[in-house]
Amino acid sequence: MDDNLKTVYRYDAGGKGFRKAAIVLIGLASVLALFGFFWVKSWI
């Protein structure tokens, strides 16, 4: 039973890390989109 609990905890910890990574990547993508918008606007 202890092995089963460790496995559940390991997957839960991985989920937290994935959520953090997803938030960071979405933040970087939004910053890139913002700079891209102003860069395209400078051409028009």
Wavefront OBJ file of the C-alpha trace (Angstrom):
o trace
v 0.000 0.000 0.000
v 2.856 2.402 0.672
v 4.079 2.011 -2.897
v 0.641 2.955 -4.179
v 0.562 6.135 -2.072
v 4.050 7.119 -3.236
v 2.972 6.657 -6.841
v -0.073 8.880 -6.362
v 2.064 11.543 -4.666
v 4.647 11.363 -7.454
v 1.988 11.928 -10.130
v 0.459 14.769 -8.109
v 3.830 16.503 -7.776
v 4.354 16.105 -11.522
v 0.997 17.742 -12.150
v 2.010 20.767 -10.111
v 5.237 21.100 -12.061
v 3.404 20.800 -15.353
v 0.932 23.507 -14.340
v 3.788 25.824 -13.345
v 5.610 25.194 -16.622
v 2.412 25.785 -18.609
v 1.803 29.130 -16.866
v 5.386 30.247 -17.524
v 5.181 29.234 -21.182
v 1.829 30.978 -21.661
v 3.289 34.108 -20.053
v 6.294 34.049 -22.381
v 4.034 33.498 -25.392
v 1.876 36.478 -24.440
v 4.941 38.716 -24.050
v 6.210 37.542 -27.449
v 2.791 38.219 -28.993
v 2.787 41.711 -27.491
v 6.215 42.530 -28.913
v 5.220 40.973 -32.230
v 2.118 43.155 -32.373
v 4.128 46.331 -31.866
v 6.770 45.159 -34.365
v 4.123 44.534 -37.046
v 2.462 47.851 -36.185
v 5.746 49.658 -36.811
v 5.760 48.346 -40.393
v 2.238 49.622 -41.099
l 1 2 3 4 5 6 7 8 9 10 11 12 13 14 15 16 17 18 19 20 21 22 23 24 25 26 27 28 29 30 31 32 33 34 35 36 37 38 39 40 41 42 43 44
